[in-house]
Amino acid sequence: MLSLLAAPLNGLVVRTLADKPKRLAELRADLGGPAQSTLRGNLAKLMELGVLSRGSGRRSALAYQLTEFGRDLLLAVSAVEAWLKMAPHGPVALESSAGKIAIKALIGGWASTVVRALAARPLTLTELDKLIDSHTYPALERRLSAMRMAGLIEIDSNDGSTSRRYTVSSWLRRAIGPLSVAARCERRHMPSTTAPIGRLDVESAFLLVVPLICSVPGAEGTFQLAVEGARADTGRPWAGAQVTFEDGSVASCIARIEAQPQNWVLGLPSAWLEAVIGRDPEALRFGGDVELGREIVRAIHDALFTESSLQPQSSSPAAARSR
């Protein structure tokens, strides 16, 4: 879904149509006059995907408007814009070159599993090359360069060795916010044409976001945060992480799950997305210290969305019922 926003005009179209339907001329004027052929091409693509539709009445037949898919995509656009405003070197506009570069670097880092590898621990380029078989050494080097230029990764300042180790930035950790909103939009509207949420996606998300939690008063010991498979076999954890708390603060987070943890939170990918985005853990299941489990889920939401003053919710009652 973020790949749609790597073409900034798509996000700008969705944002411009947020308040009311608009005809081509009005839309083009509000967008600052992009080339008509370019705009028509983007609109055709968004229509094909189901993001936009045309009005059915006589007066609105030529006006473009957001569908339910479009309204959910608008939430993703807002989440990406809020994240870009938090860029390490100062706020970045969605339509700017820096915005486009950052989104492409994020997509590339995630798809190449570089993000998953660095989420676990700082690594050198040589260590990454040994872990990731799908990319050559020069390709990984280019990927790291793009991510570092965008501010997604940085050199590990705590590493005393002479080797250069890369580590994730706090800004990359906060990218789980827009990624979550985009993933929810994909699962709702493009489940058959986009890749499902995978084990590495789950592990990366937990490893990145959990260290952002400021504190969970009263939390002590280990809690397992797990996602169950999307098929009906379930009730069994499929992927996740074990988080250890000391005096309410996160002491460690590792990508591992156990069959019988003492304290646990479990749910389908869709339930986790709703819980994290909407700060409502009711669709998840809990064991052990249930109330602290709920507070940990709420703390994940707060770490991702409170600072940006963004509280994305379901775009409509119909969308909520379709989950």
C-alpha positions as CSV (number, residue, x, y, z in Angstrom):
1,M,0.0,0.0,0.0
2,L,2.9,2.4,0.7
3,S,4.1,1.8,-2.9
4,L,1.0,3.7,-4.0
5,L,2.2,6.7,-1.9
6,A,5.7,6.4,-3.3
7,A,4.1,8.3,-6.3
8,P,3.3,11.5,-4.3
9,L,0.5,12.5,-6.6
10,N,-1.6,9.6,-5.5
11,G,-1.5,10.7,-1.9
12,L,-2.2,14.3,-2.8
13,V,-5.2,13.3,-4.9
14,V,-6.7,11.3,-2.0
15,R,-6.0,14.1,0.4
16,T,-7.6,16.7,-1.9
17,L,-10.8,14.7,-2.2
18,A,-11.2,14.2,1.5
19,D,-13.8,16.9,1.9
20,K,-15.9,16.6,-1.2
21,P,-16.0,15.2,-4.8
22,K,-14.3,17.2,-7.4
23,R,-14.2,17.4,-11.2
24,L,-10.9,17.1,-13.1
25,A,-10.5,20.8,-13.6
26,E,-11.1,21.6,-10.0
27,L,-8.9,18.8,-8.8
28,R,-6.1,19.8,-11.1
29,A,-6.3,23.4,-9.9
30,D,-6.2,22.3,-6.2
31,L,-3.2,20.2,-6.9
32,G,-1.2,23.0,-8.4
33,G,-1.6,22.2,-12.0
34,P,0.1,18.9,-12.7
35,A,0.2,17.8,-16.3
36,Q,-3.3,16.8,-17.4
37,S,-2.1,13.5,-18.9
38,T,-0.2,12.6,-15.8
39,L,-3.1,13.4,-13.6
40,R,-5.5,11.4,-15.8
41,G,-3.2,8.4,-15.6
42,N,-3.0,8.5,-11.8
43,L,-6.8,8.9,-11.6
44,A,-7.3,6.0,-13.9
45,K,-5.1,3.8,-11.8
46,L,-6.9,4.8,-8.6
47,M,-10.2,4.1,-10.3
48,E,-9.0,0.7,-11.4
49,L,-8.0,-0.2,-7.8
50,G,-11.3,1.0,-6.4
51,V,-9.9,3.9,-4.5
52,L,-12.0,6.4,-6.5
53,S,-15.4,6.3,-8.2
54,R,-17.4,8.7,-10.3
55,G,-20.7,10.3,-9.1
56,S,-23.9,8.7,-10.3
57,G,-26.1,11.9,-10.3
58,R,-26.4,14.2,-13.3
59,R,-24.6,17.1,-11.6
60,S,-21.9,14.8,-10.1
61,A,-21.4,12.3,-12.9
62,L,-18.0,13.7,-13.8
63,A,-16.8,14.3,-10.2
64,Y,-14.2,12.0,-8.6
65,Q,-14.9,10.9,-5.1
66,L,-13.4,8.6,-2.4
67,T,-14.8,5.1,-2.0
68,E,-14.6,3.3,1.3
69,F,-11.2,2.0,0.1
70,G,-10.3,5.6,-0.6
71,R,-11.3,6.7,2.9
72,D,-9.1,4.0,4.5
73,L,-6.3,5.0,2.2
74,L,-6.7,8.6,3.4
75,L,-6.0,7.4,6.9
76,A,-2.8,5.8,5.6
77,V,-1.8,9.1,3.8
78,S,-2.4,11.0,7.1
79,A,-0.3,8.5,9.0
80,V,2.6,8.7,6.5
81,E,2.4,12.5,6.5
82,A,2.5,12.6,10.4
83,W,5.5,10.2,10.2
84,L,7.3,12.4,7.6
85,K,6.9,15.4,9.9
86,M,9.0,13.6,12.5
87,A,12.0,13.1,10.1
88,P,15.4,13.4,11.9
89,H,16.6,16.3,9.8
90,G,13.3,18.3,10.0
91,P,9.7,17.9,8.7
92,V,9.4,16.4,5.2
93,A,6.4,17.0,2.9
94,L,4.8,14.0,1.2
95,E,5.1,15.6,-2.2
96,S,8.8,16.5,-1.8
97,S,11.7,14.6,-3.3
98,A,12.8,13.8,0.3
99,G,9.4,12.3,1.1
100,K,9.5,10.1,-2.0
101,I,13.0,9.0,-1.2
102,A,12.1,8.1,2.4
103,I,9.1,6.1,1.4
104,K,11.0,4.2,-1.3
105,A,13.9,3.5,1.1
106,L,11.4,2.2,3.8
107,I,9.7,-0.1,1.3
108,G,13.0,-1.3,-0.1
109,G,14.5,-1.9,3.4
110,W,11.4,-3.8,4.5
111,A,11.1,-6.0,1.3
112,S,14.8,-6.9,1.3
113,T,14.5,-8.0,5.0
114,V,17.3,-5.6,5.9
115,V,14.9,-4.0,8.4
116,R,14.2,-7.4,10.0
117,A,17.9,-8.1,10.4
118,L,18.7,-4.7,11.9
119,A,15.7,-4.8,14.1
120,A,17.2,-7.6,16.1
121,R,20.7,-6.1,16.5
122,P,23.2,-3.7,14.9
123,L,25.1,-5.4,12.0
124,T,27.9,-4.7,9.7
125,L,27.5,-4.9,5.9
126,T,29.5,-8.1,5.9
127,E,27.2,-9.6,8.6
128,L,24.1,-8.6,6.6
129,D,25.5,-10.1,3.5
130,K,25.9,-13.5,5.3
131,L,22.3,-13.3,6.6
132,I,20.5,-12.2,3.4
133,D,21.0,-14.4,0.4
134,S,18.5,-12.7,-1.9
135,H,20.7,-9.6,-2.5
136,T,24.3,-9.2,-3.6
137,Y,26.8,-7.4,-1.5
138,P,26.7,-4.3,-3.8
139,A,22.9,-4.3,-3.7
140,L,22.9,-4.4,0.1
141,E,25.4,-1.6,0.1
142,R,23.2,0.6,-2.0
143,R,20.2,-0.3,0.1
144,L,22.0,0.7,3.3
145,S,23.2,3.9,1.7
146,A,19.7,4.9,0.7
147,M,18.3,4.1,4.1
148,R,21.0,6.0,5.9
149,M,20.6,9.0,3.6
150,A,16.8,9.0,4.4
151,G,17.5,8.8,8.2
152,L,16.1,5.3,8.6
153,I,19.3,3.8,9.9
154,E,22.5,5.2,11.5
155,I,25.9,4.1,12.6
156,D,25.9,2.4,16.0
157,S,27.6,4.9,18.3
158,N,27.8,2.4,21.1
159,D,29.9,0.0,19.1
160,G,33.5,0.1,20.2
161,S,34.9,-2.0,17.3
162,T,36.6,-0.7,14.2
163,S,33.9,-2.2,12.0
164,R,31.0,0.0,11.0
165,R,27.7,-1.4,12.4
166,Y,24.4,-0.1,11.3
167,T,21.4,0.2,13.6
168,V,17.8,1.4,13.2
169,S,16.9,4.9,14.0
170,S,14.0,5.8,16.3
171,W,12.3,7.3,13.2
172,L,12.4,3.9,11.5
173,R,10.9,2.4,14.6
174,R,8.0,4.8,14.4
175,A,7.4,3.8,10.8
176,I,5.4,0.9,12.2
177,G,2.6,3.4,12.7
178,P,2.0,4.2,9.0
179,L,2.9,0.6,8.0
180,S,0.2,-0.7,10.3
181,V,-2.4,1.6,8.9
182,A,-1.4,0.7,5.3
183,A,-1.4,-3.0,6.2
184,R,-5.0,-2.7,7.6
185,C,-6.1,-1.0,4.4
186,E,-4.5,-3.7,2.2
187,R,-6.1,-6.5,4.2
188,R,-9.5,-4.9,4.0
189,H,-9.5,-4.0,0.3
190,M,-6.8,-5.9,-1.5
191,P,-6.5,-9.3,0.3
192,S,-6.3,-11.4,-2.9
193,T,-3.8,-9.2,-4.8
194,T,-1.3,-8.3,-2.1
195,A,1.0,-10.4,0.1
196,P,-0.4,-11.5,3.4
197,I,1.2,-10.4,6.6
198,G,4.1,-12.8,7.2
199,R,6.2,-14.1,10.1
200,L,9.1,-11.7,9.4
201,D,6.6,-8.8,9.2
202,V,5.3,-9.6,12.6
203,E,8.7,-10.1,14.2
204,S,10.0,-6.9,12.6
205,A,7.1,-4.9,13.9
206,F,7.4,-6.1,17.5
207,L,11.2,-5.8,17.6
208,L,11.0,-2.2,16.3
209,V,8.1,-0.8,18.3
210,V,8.5,-2.4,21.8
211,P,11.7,-0.5,22.6
212,L,9.7,2.7,22.1
213,I,7.4,2.0,25.1
214,C,8.2,4.5,27.8
215,S,6.8,2.5,30.7
216,V,4.0,0.2,31.8
217,P,3.5,0.8,35.5
218,G,3.5,-2.5,37.4
219,A,4.8,-4.6,34.6
220,E,7.3,-7.2,35.8
221,G,8.5,-10.4,34.1
222,T,8.0,-11.7,30.6
223,F,5.0,-11.3,28.4
224,Q,4.5,-13.1,25.1
225,L,3.0,-11.0,22.3
226,A,2.0,-13.4,19.6
227,V,0.0,-13.5,16.3
228,E,-1.9,-16.7,15.4
229,G,-2.2,-18.0,11.9
230,A,-4.9,-16.6,9.7
231,R,-6.5,-20.0,9.0
232,A,-9.1,-21.5,11.3
233,D,-6.7,-24.1,12.7
234,T,-5.8,-21.8,15.4
235,G,-5.5,-20.7,18.9
236,R,-1.9,-21.5,18.4
237,P,0.8,-18.8,18.2
238,W,2.5,-18.4,14.8
239,A,4.9,-15.5,15.2
240,G,5.7,-12.9,17.8
241,A,8.1,-11.8,20.5
242,Q,8.8,-12.2,24.2
243,V,9.1,-8.9,26.1
244,T,10.7,-8.8,29.5
245,F,9.9,-5.9,31.9
246,E,11.8,-4.7,34.9
247,D,10.2,-2.1,37.2
248,G,7.7,-1.2,34.4
249,S,10.4,-0.6,31.7
250,V,11.3,-2.8,28.8
251,A,14.5,-4.8,29.6
252,S,14.6,-7.0,26.5
253,C,12.6,-8.0,23.4
254,I,13.4,-11.1,21.4
255,A,11.7,-12.8,18.5
256,R,10.7,-16.0,20.1
257,I,7.5,-17.7,21.2
258,E,6.8,-20.5,23.6
259,A,3.9,-23.0,23.7
260,Q,2.9,-22.2,27.3
261,P,4.0,-18.8,28.4
262,Q,3.0,-17.5,31.8
263,N,1.7,-14.1,30.5
264,W,0.5,-13.8,26.9
265,V,-1.4,-11.7,24.4
266,L,-2.7,-13.6,21.3
267,G,-4.7,-12.6,18.2
268,L,-5.2,-12.7,14.5
269,P,-3.2,-10.1,12.4
270,S,-6.5,-8.2,11.9
271,A,-7.1,-8.1,15.6
272,W,-3.6,-6.8,16.4
273,L,-3.9,-4.1,13.7
274,E,-7.2,-2.9,15.2
275,A,-5.8,-3.0,18.7
276,V,-2.6,-1.1,17.9
277,I,-4.3,1.5,15.6
278,G,-7.4,2.0,17.6
279,R,-6.0,1.5,21.1
280,D,-8.7,-1.1,21.7
281,P,-7.4,-4.6,22.7
282,E,-10.9,-6.2,23.1
283,A,-10.5,-8.4,20.0
284,L,-7.3,-9.9,21.4
285,R,-7.0,-12.8,23.9
286,F,-5.1,-12.7,27.1
287,G,-3.6,-15.0,29.7
288,G,-1.7,-14.6,32.9
289,D,-1.8,-11.0,34.0
290,V,-4.6,-9.9,31.8
291,E,-4.8,-6.2,32.8
292,L,-1.1,-5.6,32.3
293,G,-1.4,-7.4,29.0
294,R,-4.0,-4.9,28.0
295,E,-1.8,-2.0,29.2
296,I,1.1,-3.2,27.1
297,V,-1.1,-3.2,24.0
298,R,-2.2,0.3,24.8
299,A,1.4,1.4,25.4
300,I,2.3,0.1,21.9
301,H,-0.4,2.4,20.4
302,D,0.8,5.3,22.5
303,A,4.4,4.8,21.4
304,L,3.4,5.0,17.7
305,F,0.6,7.5,17.5
306,T,0.3,9.8,20.5
307,E,3.4,11.9,19.7
308,S,2.2,12.6,16.2
309,S,-1.3,13.6,17.6
310,L,-2.8,11.1,15.2
311,Q,-5.5,8.8,16.3
312,P,-6.5,6.8,13.2
313,Q,-9.8,4.8,13.5
314,S,-12.1,2.9,11.3
315,S,-13.2,5.1,8.4
316,S,-16.8,4.1,8.7
317,P,-19.2,1.7,10.6
318,A,-19.4,-0.4,7.5
319,A,-15.6,-0.9,7.4
320,A,-15.7,-1.9,11.0
321,R,-18.4,-4.5,10.4
322,S,-16.5,-6.0,7.5
323,R,-13.5,-7.0,9.6
